[in-house]
């Protein structure tokens, strides 16, 4: 698994490391908004509307 970052990248081979990053990625993907909700949130932000 290749992990890219601002100053380069790291190639992970250890199964425990790969699993940890895969779980973190899945958690972020699960928390992400869908396309329509993302567009709406960006539109509201650009119009100065924010959620409290």
C-alpha positions as a printed NumPy array, in Angstrom:
array([[  0.   ,   0.   ,   0.   ],
       [  1.388,   3.408,  -1.001],
       [  0.612,   6.327,   1.304],
       [  1.225,   9.668,  -0.436],
       [  1.709,  12.839,   1.567],
       [  2.917,  16.387,   0.987],
       [  6.588,  15.571,   1.227],
       [  6.699,  12.2  ,  -0.516],
       [  5.265,   8.819,   0.193],
       [  5.654,   5.62 ,   2.137],
       [  5.141,   2.082,   0.902],
       [  3.628,  -0.162,   3.565],
       [  4.017,  -3.917,   3.387],
       [  3.346,  -5.055,   6.943],
       [ -0.212,  -6.471,   7.029],
       [ -0.915,  -4.739,  10.366],
       [  0.075,  -1.357,   8.935],
       [ -1.985,  -1.919,   5.787],
       [ -5.013,  -2.942,   7.857],
       [ -4.71 ,   0.127,  10.113],
       [ -4.647,   2.507,   7.15 ],
       [ -7.422,   0.615,   5.364],
       [ -9.617,   0.927,   8.45 ],
       [ -8.866,   4.645,   8.725],
       [ -9.693,   5.144,   5.041],
       [-12.97 ,   3.246,   5.439],
       [-13.925,   5.406,   8.432],
       [-13.324,   8.594,   6.446],
       [-15.232,   7.224,   3.442],
       [-18.169,   6.266,   5.684],
       [-18.262,   9.773,   7.198],
       [-18.099,  11.558,   3.831],
       [-21.171,  13.182,   2.333],
       [-22.553,  11.908,  -0.944],
       [-22.07 ,  13.983,  -4.109],
       [-25.351,  15.91 ,  -3.88 ],
       [-24.941,  16.724,  -0.191],
       [-21.339,  17.824,  -0.817],
       [-22.438,  20.16 ,  -3.6  ],
       [-25.156,  21.626,  -1.396],
       [-22.727,  22.168,   1.481],
       [-20.199,  23.888,  -0.794],
       [-22.933,  26.045,  -2.344],
       [-24.158,  27.094,   1.106],
       [-20.613,  27.865,   2.218],
       [-19.975,  30.048,  -0.822],
       [-23.248,  31.903,  -0.156],
       [-22.154,  32.561,   3.43 ],
       [-24.57 ,  30.078,   4.941],
       [-23.092,  27.826,   7.591],
       [-24.37 ,  25.094,   9.84 ],
       [-24.047,  25.567,  13.578]])
